[in-house]
Amino acid sequence: MSAFNKLFAVLSTFQARVERKDEEGVTAIEYALMAGGIALIIAAALLVLGPKINGLFNGISL
């Protein structure tokens, strides 16, 4: 095996390991972004609908 083939094999193995680690990190970041987005949507919905729901329950209690 030539020196070039050995170097190519080492670089290919290193690249495969780096790609595998990158995918795991990206997945965790994607989950965090999705959770943050869902939290923002829930907070916005509560700000918009909160007074209406409060008024509805106050009307029922009378």
Secondary structure, DSSP 4 states (H G I P E B T S, - for coil): --HHHHHHHHHHHHHHHHHHHHHHHHHHHHHHHHHHHHHHHHHHHHHHHHHHHHHHHHHHH-
